Amino acid sequence: MLREAAAGDGVAARIVREQVDGLVGYAAVAAARSGWSPQDEVPVLLGGSLLTSEVPVLREALVGGLRALWPAA
């Protein structure tokens, strides 16, 4: 799936984007419930085979989504 998204497959790219949107949403809720604001330096740990894949399309999109909400993350 990641290879296909990286190669430009529209359906695969949409699936990756939907997953990233969900993960960023979970992170936003977790940060807010922990008392962090978007101006805070929020520690973020990425793990799992999809995020450490040799095909970085998901990881890059996730980091971009997190930085859009928390520039210091």
C-alpha positions, -999 to 999 in steps of 0.1 A, spaced: 0 0 0 28 25 9 47 17 -22 16 22 -43 8 55 -26 44 67 -31 42 57 -68 12 80 -72 -18 55 -69 -47 78 -60 -67 52 -40 -36 41 -20 -27 78 -14 -63 85 -1 -61 55 23 -28 67 36 -42 103 40 -72 90 59 -50 70 82 -27 100 88 -58 122 95 -70 97 121 -36 94 138 -32 132 140 -66 134 154 -58 108 181 -26 127 189 -45 160 192 -70 145 217 -41 129 237 -22 162 238 -52 182 248 -62 158 275 -26 159 288 -29 197 291 -6 206 262 -14 235 238 -3 238 202 25 262 213 40 236 237 69 214 227 51 180 226 71 148 228 61 124 200 72 88 196 66 71 163 67 33 163 55 3 143 63 -12 110 42 12 90 59 42 105 94 28 103 89 14 67 116 19 41 88 37 21 84 69 41 51 82 27 30 75 58 57 87 82 64 119 62 27 127 60 22 120 97 51 142 107 38 170 85 3 167 100 16 168 135 38 198 128 9 216 113 -9 213 147 22 216 169 52 233 152 75 224 181 66 187 181 
